[in-house]
Amino acid sequence: MKTVRAYVKADDAYLAASVLEGSGLSPNIRDGHTIGVDWFYSQAIGGVKLEVPDSEYERAVELLGLPAVSETIFTCPCCGSTNVKPRQLSLLNALSLLFFWVAVPVVSRRADCIDCKAVLKMKETSEGLELY
Ligand SMILES: [Zn+2]
């Protein structure tokens, strides 16, 4: 399965999934029930994910009118790997969820290189986000 897009609200994801199903694809909604119960978790867990089998990805992107994007947009400055995963939960979010059951709308500015295990920081530049 490959994620086509993440939505803030479950309704939007189900609407897009119905478009794909109507065209003969086999979409799957991930985290729809969690965010449907409490939409405030949407930011913390990265939204409602609309997934399709790998073989249907290109067709799904075309049907939804989305620009084709690469799986990762970051390159590790330590080893050059593109296997870098941005953290979706900031420390502040994790602590507020743990103690107060409230998600604070703060995005984590860290990422992990899966290959060399480096913990990277993100900074915003004029060209977008950059790792260092
Ligand atoms: Zn690395």
Backbone and ligand atoms as CSV (ligand in chain L), in Angstrom:
chain,resi,resn,atom,element,x,y,z
A,1,MET,N,N,0.839,-1.190,0.000
A,1,MET,CA,C,0.000,0.000,0.000
A,1,MET,C,C,0.879,1.246,0.000
A,2,LYS,N,N,0.405,2.258,-0.682
A,2,LYS,CA,C,1.134,3.518,-0.778
A,2,LYS,C,C,0.160,4.658,-0.477
A,3,THR,N,N,0.572,5.591,0.354
A,3,THR,CA,C,-0.296,6.703,0.734
A,3,THR,C,C,-0.369,7.704,-0.404
A,4,VAL,N,N,-1.593,7.980,-0.849
A,4,VAL,CA,C,-1.807,8.951,-1.917
A,4,VAL,C,C,-1.832,10.357,-1.335
A,5,ARG,N,N,-2.544,10.488,-0.212
A,5,ARG,CA,C,-2.676,11.798,0.405
A,5,ARG,C,C,-3.181,11.624,1.832
A,6,ALA,N,N,-2.887,12.594,2.693
A,6,ALA,CA,C,-3.424,12.608,4.062
A,6,ALA,C,C,-4.387,13.778,4.176
A,7,TYR,N,N,-5.525,13.529,4.827
A,7,TYR,CA,C,-6.557,14.551,4.979
A,7,TYR,C,C,-6.725,14.888,6.457
A,8,VAL,N,N,-7.109,16.132,6.738
A,8,VAL,CA,C,-7.360,16.550,8.122
A,8,VAL,C,C,-8.650,15.911,8.619
A,9,LYS,N,N,-9.681,15.888,7.770
A,9,LYS,CA,C,-10.981,15.350,8.172
A,9,LYS,C,C,-11.243,14.021,7.474
A,10,ALA,N,N,-11.863,13.087,8.194
A,10,ALA,CA,C,-12.152,11.771,7.647
A,10,ALA,C,C,-13.117,11.866,6.466
A,11,ASP,N,N,-14.067,12.795,6.524
A,11,ASP,CA,C,-15.060,12.924,5.447
A,11,ASP,C,C,-14.387,13.170,4.098
A,12,ASP,N,N,-13.364,14.019,4.086
A,12,ASP,CA,C,-12.668,14.329,2.836
A,12,ASP,C,C,-11.964,13.084,2.285
A,13,ALA,N,N,-11.396,12.289,3.182
A,13,ALA,CA,C,-10.703,11.071,2.753
A,13,ALA,C,C,-11.697,10.064,2.173
A,14,TYR,N,N,-12.869,9.921,2.830
A,14,TYR,CA,C,-13.874,8.977,2.335
A,14,TYR,C,C,-14.441,9.432,0.986
A,15,LEU,N,N,-14.563,10.743,0.801
A,15,LEU,CA,C,-15.046,11.275,-0.482
A,15,LEU,C,C,-14.043,10.943,-1.598
A,16,ALA,N,N,-12.766,11.173,-1.333
A,16,ALA,CA,C,-11.732,10.863,-2.329
A,16,ALA,C,C,-11.677,9.359,-2.590
A,17,ALA,N,N,-11.860,8.550,-1.534
A,17,ALA,CA,C,-11.849,7.091,-1.706
A,17,ALA,C,C,-13.011,6.646,-2.593
A,18,SER,N,N,-14.164,7.312,-2.457
A,18,SER,CA,C,-15.305,6.926,-3.293
A,18,SER,C,C,-15.047,7.256,-4.762
A,19,VAL,N,N,-14.317,8.333,-5.018
A,19,VAL,CA,C,-13.946,8.670,-6.395
A,19,VAL,C,C,-13.064,7.561,-6.975
A,20,LEU,N,N,-12.099,7.097,-6.175
A,20,LEU,CA,C,-11.183,6.051,-6.645
A,20,LEU,C,C,-11.909,4.722,-6.822
A,21,GLU,N,N,-12.797,4.375,-5.881
A,21,GLU,CA,C,-13.569,3.127,-5.996
A,21,GLU,C,C,-14.448,3.134,-7.226
A,22,GLY,N,N,-15.034,4.305,-7.508
A,22,GLY,CA,C,-15.880,4.444,-8.689
A,22,GLY,C,C,-15.116,4.233,-9.987
A,23,SER,N,N,-13.804,4.389,-9.937
A,23,SER,CA,C,-12.965,4.186,-11.115
A,23,SER,C,C,-12.290,2.826,-11.109
A,24,GLY,N,N,-12.723,1.953,-10.206
A,24,GLY,CA,C,-12.232,0.578,-10.225
A,24,GLY,C,C,-10.979,0.339,-9.397
A,25,LEU,N,N,-10.529,1.330,-8.628
A,25,LEU,CA,C,-9.350,1.122,-7.793
A,25,LEU,C,C,-9.779,0.556,-6.441
A,26,SER,N,N,-8.808,0.162,-5.625
A,26,SER,CA,C,-9.091,-0.437,-4.317
A,26,SER,C,C,-8.466,0.395,-3.202
A,27,PRO,N,N,-9.051,1.565,-2.888
A,27,PRO,CA,C,-8.457,2.416,-1.846
A,27,PRO,C,C,-8.705,1.877,-0.452
A,28,ASN,N,N,-7.844,2.286,0.473
A,28,ASN,CA,C,-7.975,1.939,1.888
A,28,ASN,C,C,-7.797,3.217,2.703
A,29,ILE,N,N,-8.642,3.384,3.725
A,29,ILE,CA,C,-8.538,4.546,4.607
A,29,ILE,C,C,-7.853,4.101,5.893
A,30,ARG,N,N,-6.770,4.805,6.275
A,30,ARG,CA,C,-6.072,4.482,7.520
A,30,ARG,C,C,-6.245,5.628,8.516
A,31,ASP,N,N,-6.480,5.318,9.756
A,31,ASP,CA,C,-6.683,6.273,10.859
A,31,ASP,C,C,-7.984,7.063,10.729
A,32,GLY,N,N,-8.907,6.610,9.879
A,32,GLY,CA,C,-10.186,7.303,9.705
A,32,GLY,C,C,-11.056,7.241,10.938
A,33,HIS,N,N,-11.090,6.070,11.592
A,33,HIS,CA,C,-11.942,5.918,12.772
A,33,HIS,C,C,-11.391,6.723,13.948
A,34,THR,N,N,-10.074,6.704,14.116
A,34,THR,CA,C,-9.454,7.448,15.223
A,34,THR,C,C,-9.782,8.928,15.117
A,35,ILE,N,N,-9.603,9.495,13.938
A,35,ILE,CA,C,-9.840,10.923,13.753
A,35,ILE,C,C,-11.340,11.205,13.673
A,36,GLY,N,N,-12.129,10.216,13.216
A,36,GLY,CA,C,-13.577,10.384,13.207
A,36,GLY,C,C,-14.142,10.512,14.615
A,37,VAL,N,N,-13.546,9.788,15.570
A,37,VAL,CA,C,-13.986,9.854,16.964
A,37,VAL,C,C,-13.570,11.184,17.581
A,38,ASP,N,N,-12.335,11.609,17.340
A,38,ASP,CA,C,-11.858,12.880,17.881
A,38,ASP,C,C,-10.917,13.515,16.862
A,39,TRP,N,N,-11.431,14.464,16.084
A,39,TRP,CA,C,-10.650,15.071,14.992
A,39,TRP,C,C,-9.425,15.809,15.505
A,40,PHE,N,N,-9.376,16.107,16.799
A,40,PHE,CA,C,-8.243,16.839,17.349
A,40,PHE,C,C,-6.951,16.024,17.251
A,41,TYR,N,N,-7.059,14.700,17.129
A,41,TYR,CA,C,-5.873,13.860,16.976
A,41,TYR,C,C,-5.292,13.928,15.565
A,42,SER,N,N,-6.013,14.536,14.646
A,42,SER,CA,C,-5.587,14.559,13.255
A,42,SER,C,C,-4.165,15.086,13.095
A,43,GLN,N,N,-3.869,16.203,13.719
A,43,GLN,CA,C,-2.531,16.801,13.629
A,43,GLN,C,C,-1.475,15.883,14.233
A,44,ALA,N,N,-1.827,15.258,15.347
A,44,ALA,CA,C,-0.844,14.448,16.073
A,44,ALA,C,C,-0.454,13.188,15.323
A,45,ILE,N,N,-1.393,12.566,14.608
A,45,ILE,CA,C,-1.059,11.298,13.942
A,45,ILE,C,C,-0.923,11.446,12.433
A,46,GLY,N,N,-0.877,12.669,11.951
A,46,GLY,CA,C,-0.580,12.883,10.536
A,46,GLY,C,C,-1.777,12.797,9.618
A,47,GLY,N,N,-2.979,12.919,10.143
A,47,GLY,CA,C,-4.187,12.968,9.310
A,47,GLY,C,C,-4.716,11.599,8.924
A,48,VAL,N,N,-5.821,11.625,8.189
A,48,VAL,CA,C,-6.444,10.400,7.679
A,48,VAL,C,C,-5.761,10.073,6.360
A,49,LYS,N,N,-5.161,8.873,6.289
A,49,LYS,CA,C,-4.389,8.519,5.112
A,49,LYS,C,C,-5.250,7.749,4.098
A,50,LEU,N,N,-5.189,8.193,2.856
A,50,LEU,CA,C,-5.835,7.491,1.750
A,50,LEU,C,C,-4.750,6.682,1.045
A,51,GLU,N,N,-4.895,5.348,1.079
A,51,GLU,CA,C,-3.870,4.470,0.511
A,51,GLU,C,C,-4.451,3.662,-0.647
A,52,VAL,N,N,-3.579,3.301,-1.567
A,52,VAL,CA,C,-3.947,2.388,-2.645
A,52,VAL,C,C,-2.809,1.381,-2.815
A,53,PRO,N,N,-3.076,0.225,-3.436
A,53,PRO,CA,C,-1.976,-0.698,-3.741
A,53,PRO,C,C,-0.935,0.002,-4.620
A,54,ASP,N,N,0.322,-0.406,-4.488
A,54,ASP,CA,C,1.413,0.236,-5.223
A,54,ASP,C,C,1.133,0.357,-6.718
A,55,SER,N,N,0.520,-0.696,-7.283
A,55,SER,CA,C,0.281,-0.721,-8.730
A,55,SER,C,C,-0.774,0.308,-9.161
A,56,GLU,N,N,-1.596,0.787,-8.225
A,56,GLU,CA,C,-2.666,1.737,-8.563
A,56,GLU,C,C,-2.308,3.180,-8.215
A,57,TYR,N,N,-1.112,3.411,-7.683
A,57,TYR,CA,C,-0.741,4.734,-7.183
A,57,TYR,C,C,-0.792,5.822,-8.259
A,58,GLU,N,N,-0.162,5.560,-9.405
A,58,GLU,CA,C,-0.103,6.574,-10.465
A,58,GLU,C,C,-1.502,6.952,-10.927
A,59,ARG,N,N,-2.362,5.964,-11.089
A,59,ARG,CA,C,-3.748,6.208,-11.532
A,59,ARG,C,C,-4.519,7.001,-10.474
A,60,ALA,N,N,-4.312,6.698,-9.211
A,60,ALA,CA,C,-5.008,7.412,-8.123
A,60,ALA,C,C,-4.589,8.883,-8.096
A,61,VAL,N,N,-3.300,9.151,-8.238
A,61,VAL,CA,C,-2.798,10.532,-8.248
A,61,VAL,C,C,-3.410,11.292,-9.418
A,62,GLU,N,N,-3.484,10.615,-10.569
A,62,GLU,CA,C,-4.057,11.239,-11.761
A,62,GLU,C,C,-5.548,11.529,-11.563
A,63,LEU,N,N,-6.295,10.573,-11.005
A,63,LEU,CA,C,-7.740,10.738,-10.811
A,63,LEU,C,C,-8.062,11.854,-9.822
A,64,LEU,N,N,-7.238,11.995,-8.787
A,64,LEU,CA,C,-7.502,13.018,-7.777
A,64,LEU,C,C,-6.906,14.368,-8.161
A,65,GLY,N,N,-6.211,14.400,-9.304
A,65,GLY,CA,C,-5.655,15.671,-9.765
A,65,GLY,C,C,-4.529,16.175,-8.906
A,66,LEU,N,N,-3.784,15.255,-8.285
A,66,LEU,CA,C,-2.680,15.647,-7.418
A,66,LEU,C,C,-1.385,15.693,-8.216
A,67,PRO,N,N,-0.478,16.598,-7.864
A,67,PRO,CA,C,0.827,16.583,-8.506
A,67,PRO,C,C,1.610,15.357,-8.050
A,68,ALA,N,N,2.343,14.733,-8.966
A,68,ALA,CA,C,3.156,13.570,-8.618
A,68,ALA,C,C,4.298,14.025,-7.721
A,69,VAL,N,N,4.450,13.375,-6.589
A,69,VAL,CA,C,5.525,13.727,-5.663
A,69,VAL,C,C,6.345,12.490,-5.355
A,70,SER,N,N,7.595,12.700,-5.013
A,70,SER,CA,C,8.423,11.579,-4.631
A,70,SER,C,C,8.074,11.175,-3.205
A,71,GLU,N,N,8.428,9.971,-2.818
A,71,GLU,CA,C,8.079,9.460,-1.490
A,71,GLU,C,C,8.724,10.286,-0.392
A,72,THR,N,N,9.954,10.701,-0.603
A,72,THR,CA,C,10.631,11.512,0.410
A,72,THR,C,C,11.153,12.783,-0.226
A,73,ILE,N,N,11.153,13.843,0.546
A,73,ILE,CA,C,11.653,15.104,0.013
A,73,ILE,C,C,12.938,15.510,0.706
A,74,PHE,N,N,13.410,14.666,1.619
A,74,PHE,CA,C,14.589,15.016,2.387
A,74,PHE,C,C,15.753,14.091,2.065
A,75,THR,N,N,16.958,14.628,2.143
A,75,THR,CA,C,18.177,13.860,1.992
A,75,THR,C,C,19.005,14.053,3.250
A,76,CYS,N,N,19.493,12.959,3.815
A,76,CYS,CA,C,20.282,13.025,5.040
A,76,CYS,C,C,21.613,13.722,4.764
A,77,PRO,N,N,21.958,14.776,5.514
A,77,PRO,CA,C,23.237,15.454,5.303
A,77,PRO,C,C,24.428,14.621,5.792
A,78,CYS,N,N,24.172,13.589,6.604
A,78,CYS,CA,C,25.265,12.752,7.127
A,78,CYS,C,C,25.680,11.673,6.133
A,79,CYS,N,N,24.702,10.932,5.588
A,79,CYS,CA,C,25.040,9.790,4.726
A,79,CYS,C,C,24.481,9.915,3.314
A,80,GLY,N,N,23.675,10.918,3.039
A,80,GLY,CA,C,23.147,11.103,1.684
A,80,GLY,C,C,21.933,10.255,1.372
A,81,SER,N,N,21.429,9.506,2.346
A,81,SER,CA,C,20.280,8.639,2.120
A,81,SER,C,C,19.005,9.465,1.978
A,82,THR,N,N,18.061,8.974,1.181
A,82,THR,CA,C,16.745,9.624,1.081
A,82,THR,C,C,15.738,8.911,1.971
A,83,ASN,N,N,16.221,7.946,2.764
A,83,ASN,CA,C,15.359,7.195,3.681
A,83,ASN,C,C,15.249,7.967,5.000
A,84,VAL,N,N,14.675,9.169,4.925
A,84,VAL,CA,C,14.546,10.058,6.074
A,84,VAL,C,C,13.067,10.226,6.383
A,85,LYS,N,N,12.729,10.055,7.656
A,85,LYS,CA,C,11.321,10.150,8.050
A,85,LYS,C,C,11.124,11.292,9.037
A,86,PRO,N,N,10.350,12.334,8.648
A,86,PRO,CA,C,10.069,13.416,9.592
A,86,PRO,C,C,9.233,12.908,10.752
A,87,ARG,N,N,9.524,13.410,11.954
A,87,ARG,CA,C,8.725,13.023,13.118
A,87,ARG,C,C,7.377,13.723,13.043
A,88,GLN,N,N,6.326,12.984,13.336
A,88,GLN,CA,C,4.989,13.557,13.241
A,88,GLN,C,C,4.505,14.088,14.573
A,89,LEU,N,N,5.146,13.690,15.654
A,89,LEU,CA,C,4.690,14.096,16.979
A,89,LEU,C,C,5.815,14.851,17.671
A,90,SER,N,N,5.589,16.113,18.004
A,90,SER,CA,C,6.604,16.869,18.722
A,90,SER,C,C,6.593,16.456,20.184
A,91,LEU,N,N,7.659,16.776,20.898
A,91,LEU,CA,C,7.743,16.455,22.323
A,91,LEU,C,C,6.615,17.149,23.080
A,92,LEU,N,N,6.325,18.398,22.725
A,92,LEU,CA,C,5.252,19.146,23.385
A,92,LEU,C,C,3.906,18.460,23.159
A,93,ASN,N,N,3.660,17.995,21.920
A,93,ASN,CA,C,2.424,17.278,21.613
A,93,ASN,C,C,2.334,15.982,22.395
A,94,ALA,N,N,3.433,15.240,22.437
A,94,ALA,CA,C,3.440,13.960,23.139
A,94,ALA,C,C,3.131,14.150,24.615
A,95,LEU,N,N,3.759,15.156,25.240
A,95,LEU,CA,C,3.537,15.400,26.665
A,95,LEU,C,C,2.116,15.885,26.935
A,96,SER,N,N,1.598,16.776,26.080
A,96,SER,CA,C,0.241,17.283,26.322
A,96,SER,C,C,-0.789,16.185,26.093
A,97,LEU,N,N,-0.542,15.287,25.131
A,97,LEU,CA,C,-1.460,14.157,24.931
A,97,LEU,C,C,-1.409,13.215,26.124
A,98,LEU,N,N,-0.207,12.987,26.638
A,98,LEU,CA,C,-0.027,12.064,27.754
A,98,LEU,C,C,-0.703,12.579,29.027
A,99,PHE,N,N,-0.507,13.843,29.341
A,99,PHE,CA,C,-0.996,14.373,30.621
A,99,PHE,C,C,-2.370,15.023,30.541
A,100,PHE,N,N,-2.693,15.663,29.411
A,100,PHE,CA,C,-3.937,16.435,29.354
A,100,PHE,C,C,-4.926,15.913,28.316
A,101,TRP,N,N,-4.560,14.936,27.511
A,101,TRP,CA,C,-5.402,14.404,26.424
A,101,TRP,C,C,-5.783,15.490,25.431
A,102,VAL,N,N,-4.872,16.420,25.230
A,102,VAL,CA,C,-5.109,17.521,24.296
A,102,VAL,C,C,-3.897,17.611,23.372
A,103,ALA,N,N,-4.161,17.680,22.063
A,103,ALA,CA,C,-3.078,17.840,21.099
A,103,ALA,C,C,-2.831,19.326,20.878
A,104,VAL,N,N,-1.588,19.738,21.020
A,104,VAL,CA,C,-1.208,21.127,20.778
A,104,VAL,C,C,-0.787,21.223,19.313
A,105,PRO,N,N,-1.301,22.192,18.570
A,105,PRO,CA,C,-0.968,22.268,17.144
A,105,PRO,C,C,0.457,22.751,16.887
A,106,VAL,N,N,1.426,21.958,17.298
A,106,VAL,CA,C,2.839,22.266,17.079
A,106,VAL,C,C,3.439,21.109,16.285
A,107,VAL,N,N,4.067,21.418,15.167
A,107,VAL,CA,C,4.666,20.397,14.320
A,107,VAL,C,C,6.096,20.158,14.766
A,108,SER,N,N,6.496,18.891,14.800
A,108,SER,CA,C,7.859,18.567,15.175
A,108,SER,C,C,8.825,19.079,14.117
A,109,ARG,N,N,9.967,19.557,14.545
A,109,ARG,CA,C,10.984,20.040,13.614
A,109,ARG,C,C,12.188,19.109,13.616
A,110,ARG,N,N,11.932,17.830,13.826
A,110,ARG,CA,C,13.003,16.843,13.796
A,110,ARG,C,C,12.649,15.724,12.825
A,111,ALA,N,N,13.700,15.067,12.337
A,111,ALA,CA,C,13.519,13.938,11.440
A,111,ALA,C,C,14.575,12.894,11.785
A,112,ASP,N,N,14.306,11.640,11.429
A,112,ASP,CA,C,15.242,10.561,11.696
A,112,ASP,C,C,15.712,9.955,10.384
A,113,CYS,N,N,17.025,9.769,10.263
A,113,CYS,CA,C,17.569,9.026,9.118
A,113,CYS,C,C,17.488,7.553,9.483
A,114,ILE,N,N,16.755,6.779,8.684
A,114,ILE,CA,C,16.562,5.368,8.974
A,114,ILE,C,C,17.871,4.600,8.759
A,115,ASP,N,N,18.714,5.032,7.807
A,115,ASP,CA,C,19.923,4.285,7.464
A,115,ASP,C,C,21.069,4.505,8.455
A,116,CYS,N,N,21.374,5.777,8.816
A,116,CYS,CA,C,22.515,6.006,9.705
A,116,CYS,C,C,22.074,6.366,11.128
A,117,LYS,N,N,20.749,6.344,11.382
A,117,LYS,CA,C,20.173,6.572,12.715
A,117,LYS,C,C,20.442,7.983,13.253
A,118,ALA,N,N,20.786,8.927,12.372
A,118,ALA,CA,C,21.029,10.298,12.823
A,118,ALA,C,C,19.696,10.991,13.119
A,119,VAL,N,N,19.684,11.799,14.174
A,119,VAL,CA,C,18.524,12.632,14.488
A,119,VAL,C,C,18.814,14.009,13.902
A,120,LEU,N,N,17.971,14.442,12.978
A,120,LEU,CA,C,18.219,15.671,12.230
A,120,LEU,C,C,17.227,16.748,12.639
A,121,LYS,N,N,17.660,17.989,12.541
A,121,LYS,CA,C,16.770,19.117,12.807
A,121,LYS,C,C,16.381,19.737,11.474
A,122,MET,N,N,15.159,20.301,11.438
A,122,MET,CA,C,14.682,20.971,10.231
A,122,MET,C,C,14.695,22.472,10.465
A,123,LYS,N,N,15.086,23.209,9.457
A,123,LYS,CA,C,14.948,24.668,9.526
A,123,LYS,C,C,14.285,25.128,8.239
A,124,GLU,N,N,13.527,26.195,8.377
A,124,GLU,CA,C,12.789,26.722,7.244
A,124,GLU,C,C,13.658,27.737,6.517
A,125,THR,N,N,13.852,27.524,5.217
A,125,THR,CA,C,14.619,28.465,4.405
A,125,THR,C,C,13.701,29.018,3.323
A,126,SER,N,N,14.225,29.874,2.495
A,126,SER,CA,C,13.415,30.442,1.413
A,126,SER,C,C,13.018,29.376,0.393
A,127,GLU,N,N,13.763,28.257,0.353
A,127,GLU,CA,C,13.467,27.181,-0.596
A,127,GLU,C,C,12.656,26.058,0.043
A,128,GLY,N,N,12.216,26.236,1.288
A,128,GLY,CA,C,11.419,25.213,1.952
A,128,GLY,C,C,12.131,24.715,3.187
A,129,LEU,N,N,11.832,23.473,3.567
A,129,LEU,CA,C,12.453,22.899,4.762
A,129,LEU,C,C,13.795,22.270,4.392
A,130,GLU,N,N,14.780,22.463,5.272
A,130,GLU,CA,C,16.114,21.932,5.031
A,130,GLU,C,C,16.586,21.223,6.290
A,131,LEU,N,N,17.292,20.107,6.129
A,131,LEU,CA,C,17.800,19.355,7.267
A,131,LEU,C,C,19.239,19.742,7.552
A,132,TYR,N,N,19.590,19.725,8.844
A,132,TYR,CA,C,20.983,19.978,9.222
A,132,TYR,C,C,21.326,19.206,10.474
L,1,ZN,ZN,ZN,21.832,9.318,7.256
